[in-house]
Amino acid sequence: MDKLLFALGSVAVFEGFFLAVAPGRIPKVLEVLSKFSRMELSRIGLIVMAAGVAILMLTEF
């Protein structure tokens, strides 16, 4: 349970960091993402999830 809370906290810090440092870039990123089809966004999401799982496995989750 501690590792799950650590992971969720890490995600919150990571996302909050980008909102704090570059708030003007968020709308531009969303604009670029809106040009992808749903299938492409799904594939991107799966790739990012797989990368996250691989990182967690490397840290002996």
Summary of the structure (lengths in Angstrom):
residues: 61
radius of gyration: 14.3
end to end distance: 11.0
largest distance: 38.0
contacts: 112
relative contact order: 0.08
helix: 84%
strand: 0%
